[in-house]
């Protein structure tokens, strides 16, 4: 079976961690030896590389094609207008891909199915391309594409149209499936396929005390991990620290809110207990998960956050907001505690609840061993096989 994977969320030379979870999915499907894969990862076109243009200049630094982990990736450009054009994105994206996809077919790669990740704009564009090329389409919903974007009238209608057009849909949690059903999707075609985690990379540390010493941890240490943006809730963790004495907070990630977060920590008098680690390479994350005492995930919305299952795989329990996919994972005490609300005082209460009956970290790891990429791969390939076999 020949797959054409379509997603803006895919790593590239300028953004090596961008959409790394999609690349993990592709790498594991390729390992099955049941599929061939070509990836199309469209890039918003912007002609200038200068730093003064901020994030809009990133696309200019991305090569037109690359080979990553044995998979050929094409990065076609589509036009973008800063601050404008959200409603046009799917149409512009689809139009920009017709020529490279025709070229791909002429080269001998006549794909059997379009496998799109993220409903908007990719899923809508995939549905348009599926009609144009006469190919079935599978769309995977990740999170914001269903939890946030349908609040806008025209994107909502396009998502509903794409859901109707798709031959199959997968979501990374039941909450996203429920939201799609609320949007009118056919329940028979929507399947929950959880993300996996690399259980060889993310594992219990060989020597936890050495890991703690390496990071200079001497007392209770909490971790937040992810982009430094409001919805990840790093600010809530900093605010909670005021009422968590003898506790340090490590923040792994970079982003637009870093200076605001530093100022917040200073204004609350906890700057000496907050350590900003900046961007952390994935290979170094297991040491941090293994050394800290809990991961905090006070997000406003997630599908199922990768850091959630990564942390559990390293034996590190999680305190998270009770939203979207988190309550589908944190189902037992070994996994952690759900907050009663998205507020600093609720985070304090949940942390104290966790440490009042702290789980055996080996049991936390054992709980996480159900989240395998092998299971994810098998479920997704079974759906693709079924759809392609229908013709």
C-alpha positions in Angstrom: 0.0 0.0 0.0 1.3 3.4 -1.0 0.5 6.2 1.4 0.6 9.9 0.8 0.9 11.6 4.2 -0.2 15.2 4.3 0.5 17.5 7.3 1.9 20.9 8.1 2.9 19.2 11.4 6.2 17.5 10.3 9.8 18.2 11.2 12.1 20.1 8.9 15.7 21.4 8.9 14.6 24.7 10.4 12.1 23.2 12.9 13.5 19.8 13.9 10.9 19.3 16.7 7.9 20.6 14.7 5.2 17.8 14.6 7.7 15.2 15.8 4.8 13.0 16.8 3.6 12.8 13.2 7.1 11.7 12.1 7.1 9.0 14.9 3.8 7.7 13.5 5.3 7.5 10.0 8.5 5.9 11.1 6.6 3.2 13.0 4.3 2.5 10.0 7.3 2.2 7.8 8.8 -0.4 10.2 5.8 -2.6 9.6 7.0 -3.1 6.0 3.3 -3.1 5.0 3.4 0.4 3.4 5.4 2.8 1.3 5.3 6.4 2.5 5.8 9.8 0.9 5.2 12.9 3.0 4.0 16.2 1.8 4.5 18.9 4.4 3.3 22.2 3.0 5.1 25.4 4.1 3.6 28.9 4.1 5.4 30.9 1.5 7.2 34.0 2.7 10.2 35.3 0.7 12.4 36.8 3.4 14.6 35.1 5.9 15.4 38.1 8.1 14.8 37.8 11.8 12.8 41.0 11.8 9.9 39.1 10.1 9.7 36.6 13.1 8.0 33.3 12.5 6.9 34.3 9.0 10.5 34.0 7.8 10.9 30.4 9.0 9.5 28.9 5.9 12.1 30.6 3.7 14.8 28.5 5.6 13.1 25.2 4.9 14.5 23.1 1.9 12.2 22.0 -0.9 12.7 18.4 -0.1 14.5 16.1 2.3 14.9 12.5 3.3 14.2 11.9 7.0 14.5 8.5 8.6 14.1 6.7 5.3 11.1 8.7 4.2 11.1 11.2 1.3 9.5 14.5 2.4 8.4 17.3 0.0 7.9 20.8 1.4 5.8 22.6 -1.3 5.1 26.3 -0.7 1.6 27.8 -0.5 0.9 31.6 -0.3 0.2 33.1 3.1 -0.7 36.6 4.2 0.3 37.5 7.8 -2.8 38.0 10.0 -5.2 37.3 7.2 -6.3 34.4 5.1 -7.4 31.7 7.6 -10.5 31.0 5.7 -8.6 30.6 2.4 -5.9 28.3 3.8 -7.4 25.0 2.8 -8.0 26.2 -0.8 -4.5 27.8 -1.2 -2.9 24.7 0.3 -4.8 22.3 -2.0 -4.1 24.4 -5.1 -0.4 24.5 -4.3 -0.2 20.7 -4.0 -1.8 19.7 -7.3 1.3 20.2 -9.4 3.8 18.4 -7.1 1.3 15.5 -6.6 0.9 15.2 -10.4 4.7 15.1 -10.6 4.8 12.4 -7.9 2.3 10.2 -9.8 4.2 10.6 -13.1 7.4 9.5 -11.3 5.7 6.2 -10.5 4.3 6.8 -7.0 0.6 6.5 -7.6 -0.6 6.6 -4.0 -3.5 4.5 -2.8 -4.8 6.8 -0.1 -4.2 10.3 1.3 -3.5 10.1 5.0 -3.9 13.6 6.5 -3.0 14.8 10.0 -4.8 17.8 11.5 -8.3 18.6 10.3 -7.8 22.2 9.4 -6.4 23.2 7.0 -4.8 19.9 6.1 -7.9 17.7 6.4 -10.0 20.0 4.3 -7.2 20.3 1.7 -6.9 16.5 1.6 -10.6 16.1 1.0 -10.4 18.6 -1.9 -7.3 16.7 -3.3 -9.1 13.4 -2.8 -11.9 14.5 -5.1 -9.4 15.9 -7.6 -7.3 12.8 -7.8 -10.0 10.2 -7.1 -8.4 8.9 -4.0 -9.8 7.9 -0.6 -8.9 10.2 2.4 -8.3 9.5 6.0 -8.0 12.4 8.4 -6.6 12.4 12.0 -7.7 15.0 14.5 -5.1 16.0 17.0 -6.6 18.7 19.3 -7.0 22.4 18.5 -8.3 21.5 15.0 -11.5 20.2 16.7 -11.4 21.8 20.1 -10.8 25.4 18.9 -11.0 26.0 15.2 -14.7 25.1 14.8 -15.6 28.2 16.9 -15.1 30.1 13.6 -18.1 29.8 11.3 -16.5 29.2 7.9 -13.7 26.8 9.1 -16.4 24.9 11.0 -18.5 24.4 7.9 -15.3 23.3 6.0 -14.4 20.8 8.7 -17.9 19.4 8.6 -17.7 19.0 4.8 -14.3 17.3 5.1 -15.6 14.9 7.8 -18.4 13.9 5.5 -16.0 13.5 2.5 -13.4 11.4 4.3 -13.5 7.7 4.0 -12.2 7.4 7.6 -11.3 9.6 10.6 -9.1 8.9 13.6 -8.8 10.9 16.8 -6.1 10.7 19.5 -8.7 10.6 22.3 -12.4 9.9 22.9 -13.1 13.5 23.7 -12.2 14.6 20.2 -14.3 11.8 18.7 -17.3 13.1 20.8 -16.6 16.7 19.6 -16.6 15.4 16.0 -19.9 13.6 16.5 -21.3 16.9 17.9 -20.2 18.5 14.6 -22.3 15.9 12.7 -19.6 13.4 11.7 -20.7 9.8 11.1 -19.8 7.8 14.1 -19.2 4.7 12.0 -16.2 6.2 10.4 -14.6 7.8 13.5 -12.0 5.7 15.3 -10.0 6.5 18.4 -6.3 5.7 17.9 -4.2 6.8 20.8 -0.7 8.1 20.3 2.1 5.8 21.3 5.3 6.5 23.2 8.9 5.2 22.5 9.2 2.9 25.5 12.8 2.2 24.8 13.8 5.9 24.9 11.4 6.9 27.7 12.0 4.5 30.6 12.9 4.4 34.3 16.3 5.9 34.9 19.1 3.4 35.7 20.0 5.5 38.7 17.5 8.1 39.7 19.8 9.7 42.4 22.5 10.2 39.8 19.9 11.8 37.4 18.8 14.2 40.2 22.5 15.0 41.0 23.1 15.7 37.4 20.3 18.3 37.4 21.3 19.7 40.8 18.0 18.7 42.4 18.0 18.6 46.2 14.3 18.9 47.1 10.9 18.2 45.7 11.1 19.2 42.0 8.2 19.7 39.6 8.3 19.9 35.8 6.3 21.7 33.1 7.2 20.9 29.5 6.1 22.3 26.2 6.0 25.5 24.2 6.0 28.6 26.4 2.5 29.8 25.4 -0.6 30.6 27.5 -2.6 27.5 26.9 0.1 25.2 28.2 -0.4 26.8 31.7 3.3 27.4 32.7 2.1 30.6 34.4 -0.3 28.6 36.6 2.5 26.4 37.7 4.6 29.5 38.7 1.6 31.0 40.6 1.0 27.7 42.4 4.7 27.6 43.5 3.9 30.5 46.0 1.9 28.0 48.1 4.2 25.0 47.5 7.2 25.6 49.9 10.4 23.7 49.6 9.6 23.0 46.0 11.4 23.8 42.8 9.9 24.1 39.3 11.8 23.2 36.1 10.3 24.6 32.8 11.4 22.7 29.7 10.7 24.6 26.4 11.0 27.9 24.7 8.5 30.3 23.2 7.0 33.7 23.1 5.9 33.9 26.7 9.4 33.3 28.3 10.0 36.9 29.3 6.5 37.3 30.7 7.0 34.1 32.7 10.3 35.2 34.1 8.8 38.5 35.1 5.9 36.7 36.8 8.2 34.5 38.8 10.2 37.6 39.9 7.0 39.5 40.9 5.8 36.6 43.0 9.2 36.2 44.7 9.8 32.6 43.5 12.4 33.3 40.7 15.0 31.5 42.8 12.9 28.4 42.7 12.1 28.4 38.9 14.6 27.2 36.4 14.1 27.7 32.7 15.8 24.9 30.8 15.1 26.3 27.3 14.6 23.9 24.4 15.4 20.3 25.5 16.5 17.7 22.9 14.2 14.7 23.0 17.1 12.4 23.9 17.6 14.5 27.1 14.0 14.5 28.2 14.0 11.0 29.8 16.7 12.2 32.3 14.5 15.2 33.3 11.3 13.1 33.6 13.2 10.5 35.6 14.8 13.0 38.0 11.8 15.2 38.7 8.9 14.2 41.1 5.9 15.1 38.9 5.0 16.6 35.6 2.4 19.5 35.8 0.1 19.9 32.8 -2.3 22.7 33.5 -3.3 23.1 29.8 -6.5 24.7 28.7 -6.9 22.1 25.9 -5.0 19.1 24.6 -5.7 16.0 22.6 -3.4 13.7 24.5 -0.2 15.6 25.2 3.0 13.7 24.2 4.6 14.9 27.4 1.9 13.2 29.4 2.6 9.6 28.2 6.4 10.3 28.0 6.5 11.3 31.6 4.5 8.2 32.7 6.8 6.0 30.7 9.7 7.4 32.8 7.8 6.6 36.0 6.9 10.2 36.6 3.3 10.8 37.7 1.3 13.7 36.2 -1.0 16.4 37.6 -3.2 17.7 34.8 -6.3 19.7 34.1 -9.4 17.6 33.7 -9.9 18.5 30.0 -10.0 16.6 26.7 -7.7 13.6 26.6 -6.0 13.9 30.0 -8.8 12.1 32.0 -8.7 9.3 29.5 -5.1 8.6 30.5 -5.0 9.6 34.2 -7.5 6.8 35.2 -5.6 5.3 38.2 -3.6 6.7 41.1 -0.3 5.4 39.5 -0.8 7.8 36.6 -1.4 10.9 38.8 -4.1 13.4 39.8 -6.6 15.5 37.9 -7.1 19.1 38.9 -10.6 20.2 39.9 -10.3 23.5 37.9 -7.6 25.3 35.9 -6.4 27.6 38.7 -3.3 27.9 40.8 -5.1 26.8 44.0 -6.5 23.7 42.3 -3.0 22.9 41.1 -1.7 23.2 44.7 -4.4 20.9 46.0 -3.7 18.3 43.3 0.0 18.4 44.0 -0.5 17.9 47.7 -3.0 15.1 47.0 -0.4 13.4 44.8 2.3 13.6 47.4 0.0 12.6 50.1 -0.2 9.1 48.5 2.8 9.1 46.1 2.7 6.2 43.7 5.4 3.6 43.2 7.3 4.9 40.1 7.7 1.4 38.8 3.9 1.0 38.9 3.6 4.3 37.0 5.9 2.9 34.3 4.0 -0.4 34.1 0.8 1.5 33.6 2.4 3.5 30.7 3.5 0.3 28.9 0.0 0.0 27.3 0.8 3.1 25.1 2.9 1.5 22.5 3.6 2.7 19.0 3.0 -0.9 17.8 -0.6 -0.7 18.9 -1.1 2.7 17.3 0.5 1.5 14.1 -1.6 -1.7 13.9 -4.9 0.2 14.5 -4.1 2.8 12.0 -2.9 0.4 9.3 -6.0 -1.8 9.8 -8.2 1.2 9.0 -6.1 2.1 6.0 -6.2 -1.5 4.7 -9.9 -1.6 5.1 -10.5 1.7 3.2 -8.1 0.8 0.3 -9.6 -2.6 0.0 -13.0 -1.0 -0.7 -11.6 0.5 -3.8 
